[in-house]
Amino acid sequence: MNFHNFLKRLAPVTEKLAGKLPDIPWPTVLEQLRPSTLGYHYWPMNIETVAEEEGMKLLRFNGTVEVWLPTRVRADEILWREFYSVFDDRPNNYHYYLIPQTPIHPGDIVIDCGACEGFFILQALERGAGKVVAVEANATLLPCLHRTLSNAMDKVIIEHAAVGALNGNVRFDFDPENPAGGKICSEGVEVPMKTIDQIVEELCLPKVDFIKMDIEGAEIQATEGALGVLERYHPRVAIATYHRVFDFVALRAILRSVGYKNILLKGITSHPDRRPMMIHAW
């Protein structure tokens, strides 16, 4: 790590000392200076196009993981970061979902909110998940997910919906060249919106063991729509908190309200208005 990058990692510590980060706990701040998290670097981009057919292309990441995506999707640095955020288990990857406190065990029932290209589903299956409910609002990704997961459809349920606090319909906008950037807004195509509680009821799931959530700023509403599941089954959760500055405060309060005692805030963004990258609870 060069001196400039070290100063960037040190900045949250000095800000905390100055009283500027009252809601971010000291352990999260000091994590920035833990030796095992210093010197982080992205893996060199390695995306190969293996095949193209029917408006889709099969991409191979790092020589190991293959997913189908719409032909228009750019095989660029943004897509590469989507891959290694899921599969890079180094301690300095703060976007990683499966820390030791929130693992996936063999036989677990997992809900993936924001399934996107399917990287996390593949990881969950690799860890032995018994069932994965893949919730995705972007309809253009659904046939790709079916192709990617064709050999595991006995363990995967693909649910076309946005997750939220209510059941109904919403407008969903997405960039056809960047599948990870879709979000609920006033424009776009109409898609069904369901609560996690409703999805679990409709699918008659006997339990929920793990919930992963990264849905571009809709995490608070989706968590509100999961209060019954959270209170009844107490699943392990990993929720992205970097989209808006207040998300982590609200999500921490919601999780505490339904009985979570163990809550970990992980990572700090480089935004001028600092916010943690992820909240884990178990």
N, C-alpha and C positions, 0 to 999 in steps of 0.2 A: 504494500500500500504506500502510495506517495504521500508527501506531507499535506498536499491540498486535500486529498481524500480523508486523511486522518482528521483534519480540521472540520470537515463536514460531519464526520462521525462524532466529534467532540461537541459540536454546536448544541445538540439537545441537552447535554450535561450542563453547559454554561447557562442555557436558558432556564433549566430547572432550578439551578442555584439562584437565578435572578427572580424566581417566582412566576415565570411565564407559562409553566406547564402544570398547573395545579391538579388537573384530572388524570394525568399520566403518572402512574406509580414509579417510584425510584428503580425497582428491579428492571422495568421495561427500558428506562432511560440508560441505566448502566450496562444493559446488555449490548449496547452499541460499542462498548469498549472491551468486551470479553475477547481474549486472544483468539479463540476459535472462530469468531465472527469477523475478524479483520482480514483484509486482503481479498475480499470477495470479487470474483470475476465471472462473467458469463461464459458458459461453454461456447466454443466457436460454432457458428450456425452450421447445421448439417441437415438439410431438408432435400430429399430426392423425390422426383415425380416418377412413380413406378408404373402407373397406367392411367388412361383417360377414356371415359365412356359415359354416354347418357347424361352429359352435362356435369359430370363429376370427375374428380381426379383422386387417385390414391397416392398419398404422400407418406414417405417413410422418414421418421425423425430419428436422428442419431444412430441410424443403422438398425434400429430395433423395433420401434413402435410405429404401426401403420394405421392411418385413419383416412376415410373418404371425406372430401370436402367439395363444395361447389367449384366448378372450373374457374370462376372469376376470383376466388379467394387468392390473395397475394401470399406467396411463400416468402415472407419477409421477416424482419427482426421482431415485429409485433407478434406474429404467429409463433416464432421460435420461442419467445418469452412465455407464451401460453404453455408450451411444452415443458420447458424446464422449471416453471413455477410449480408444476405438478410432480415432476419426476426427480428434481434435484433435492435430495434429502440432506444436503449440507446445512449445518446450524445457522449459517448466515443467509439462507434463503427464507425470508420472513413470510413469503406467500405460501409456504408448504403447509398442507393441511394435516398430515398424519404425524404429529409429534408424539413422543412416548405416552403422554397423558391422554391423547385422543387418537388411539389406533383404530384400525378395523380388524376385528377378529373373525376367524372362520365361522361361517353361518350367519353373520350379521345381516340385518335388513338395513339398507342404506338409502337415504333420499339425497339425490344430487340436484340442487336447485341452481339452474344455470348450467345445464349439461354441455352446451356448446358443441365442440368437436368430439367430445367423448373421452378426453384424456383421463379425467378422474374416474370415469366408469371403468376404464381398462385397469387403472391402478387398484380400484376397489375389488374387481374380480381377481386380479393377481394376488391380492391379500386374502382371498377366500370368501368374499361376501356371498351369502346365500341368495340374496335378492337385492337388486339395485333399481330404484325408481328414478328414472332420468327425466327431469322436468325441464322442458325447453320451449320458449315462446317463438323462436325463429323457425317458421315453417320450412324455409329452404334447407335447414340443417337436418330435418327429420329423415328424409330418404338416405342421407349420408350416414346418420347414426345407425339406421337399419342395416346398411351395408357393412359398416365397421364392426357391428356387433352381431353379425349374422350367425356366428358360431356359438353365441352365448345367449340367444333370445329366450331360452328356458329360464334364465336368471335375471333378465332385464325387462322392465316395463317402461316404455317410452310414452311420456305424458305430454301432449301438446298444450301448454298453458304457461301463463305468467303466474308467479306465486305472489300473493298479497294478503291484505287483512280482510278482504271480502271476496265473495263469489260473484262473478258477473262477467263483464267484458271490458277490455281496455284497448287503447291504441298502442301499438308497438312499432317502433322505428328501428331500422338496422341498416348498416352499410353492407351491401352485398360482397364487398371486397374484404371486409374485416368482420368475421362472425362473432368476435368477442365484444363488439361495441354496441350491441342492441340495447334498447332501454324503453321503458314506458314513457309516453309523452302525449301531447295533444294531437299529433299527427301520426301518420303511418297506418298500418293495416290493423283491423280489429282482430283480437285474439281472445280466447277465454282466459279469465283469471280465476284461480282457485286458491283457497287456503290450504295449507299443509294438513290441517285437521280434516278438511273435506276430502282431500286426496287419500288420506289414510283410511277414512271411512268407506269411500267408494271402492277401494281396492281390498277392503277387509283384511288389512295387514294385522297380524297378531301382536306385533310390537314394532318399535323403531329403535335401532341401536346407534345410528350415526346420521347426522345431518350436515352436509356441506352446502355452503351458500356463498355465491359470488354473483350478484345480479345488479350490478351497476347502480347502486344507490337505493335500491328497493328493499334492502335487508331488514330495516326496522319494521316495515309493514308486513313483510313475509313472516317475521318472527312473531308479530302480534297474531297472525293467522295460524300460528302453530302452538299457541299457549296450552291447548288441551293435550296435545302430543307431548310437549315438553314436561308438563306436570305429571302426566300419567306414566310415561315410559322413561323419562330422564335420559334421553339419548346423549351421547357425546356430540359436541357440536364444534364446527370450525367455520367462522363467518368472517368474510372480508369486511374491513372497517375503514378502508382508505378512501372511499369515494367522496365522503363529506366529513367536515371537521367534527361534527357532533355525533356521528353515528355510534362511535364506541361508547360514549357516555350513556346514550339511550339503550343500546343493546345490553350493556352491563347491568343497567337497572332492571330491564325486563327479565333477564336471566335470573337475577337475584330474587325477583318477585315470585318466580315459580320454583324456588328452592335450590338453585345451584349455589353451592358453597365454594367450589373450585373454579375460579375464573382467571385466565391468563391473557394479558394483552401482550402482543408480540410485534416487535419491529416498530420503527418510526419512519414516516415518509420524509422526503426532502422538501415538502411543501413549506412555504414560510409559515403557514398555520399548521403546525405539526399535528399528525394524527397517527395512531397505531395502524399497522397493516392488517392485523388479524386478531380476532378474539376467539379463544378456545375455552370451552367449559365442559365439565364432566362431574 
